[in-house]
Amino acid sequence: MNILGRVFNTAVFSNNPAFDITPFDLGGEQMECTFERPSVNRLPAAAQTVASVNIFLPITIKVPILKTSSVYKIWLNAAMQNPILGECTLKDNTGSQCVIEQVNLSFRGLPNMNGSQPSVEFTIKGNFYVNQDLIKIPIKK
């Protein structure tokens, strides 16, 4: 699953539906995803390097919301409280989904809003579980 190569335009928050983002809220822009660390850590050993795979990766998602959108005030008020949003499902333009766990809205990512830009970029942080596809596979007996 390549999360970085996708164009995400919808976010669904299972615990807080008021925070749901649609393509209309983004105004033609997309969400930007970046990982905080690599998916594999290389650890030096006596004779070779050992690879250690991370179970989950901290991820930062930048969400540009139009100032005229109905969810803009909800996100702005919540940013002042630094809330925990729970689980977020990102959807791209082809219908593919990926789940981000333990999502919170970061106040630090909120830029200066006095500019003439039509949107404000909010930052959410969470954990992306690397093998989401494997978790859903039933074990055969």
N, C-alpha and C positions, 0 to 999 in steps of 0.2 A: 504494500500500500504506500504510494508516494503522496504524502500530504502536502509537500512543498510545491509540487508541480500542478496543483489544481487551482481553479478560480472559484473561491467560495463567495457566495452571494446571499446565503440564508443561514441564520443561526437560530436554533430552537432550544430554549432553556426549559428543561422538564420541571424544575422546581419553581420557576418564576416566569410564567408565560407573558407577563407584561414587558419583559426584556427582549422578546423575540424580534429578530431582525429579518426584514424582507428585502428583496432587491430595490424596492421603491424607497426604503429608508436610506439606502446607500447612494442613491442617485447616480447610478452608472459606474460607481467605483466598486472595488472588491476589498475583501478583508485580506490582510497580510499576515502570514504565519511565519514565525522564526523559532528555532529550537535554541534552548539556553546552553546545551552541551551536546557532545557527539553521542551517537547511539551505541558505539562500542568504545570501551576504554582499553587502551593497550598498556599492560603492566609489565615492566621488565622483570625477568626471572634470571636464574643463574646462567642458563645456556641459550635462552630464547625469549621471545616476547609472548605473553599470554593475553588472549583477548577475553574481556569480560563484557557481556551484553547487558545493557540496562533494561529493566522491565518496563519502566516508563521514562519519559523525557519531559522535563519542564518546557512548556511552550508559551510563547507570547503572541497574542493575536491583536492586531491593530484594526479597529472598527471605525471607519469614517462615516458618521451619521449626519445627514442633512439637518441643518438648523430648523428647517420648516417641517420636519418629520414629527409625527405624533409621539414617538418614543424618545425623542431628544430630551425633553424635560425629565422624563423618568430616569434616563441614564445620567443626566447632569445632577439631579438630586441624589441619586444613589452614589455617585462618585465622591460626594462630600462625606459619605458615611463609610466608604471602603467596604462594600458588602460582599458576602459570599453568595455567589449565584448558583452553585451546585453543578449539575451536569449540563453540558452544552453539546448539541449535535450540529456539526457544520455540514452544510449541503452545498454541492457545487452545481454548475449549470447542466451537468449530465445526469443528475439524480444520485450520484454517489454520496455516501455519508461517512463521517468519522466522528467519534465521540471523544470529547475532552472532559475529564473528570476534575472535580475539586476546583472549579473556576471561581475566581474572584476578580472584582473590578478594581483596578489599580488607580489611585489618585495621582500617583507620580507621573503617569503617562499622559495626564490631561494638559494639553498645551494652552498657550495664551489664546483666549477666545475673542479678543477685541479686534482681530483682523477682519478683512473683507472676504475671507474664504466662505464658501457656501456650506461647508461641513466642518465638524469638529471630530478629531480622531481620538477615540477612547481606547484604552489599553486593558485587555483582560489577560489573566495568567491562569494556567491550569496544568494538568498532567495528561500527556498523551501516552496511552499504553501501546507499546510497540507492536505486539502481536494480537491485535484486536480480531483479526480474521481467524486465528487459531482458537481463540476463546469460545467462539460460537460453534465450532465443529463438535458434534456429539461423539462420544467415545463408544465404539462398537464393542459388544461383549462376545 
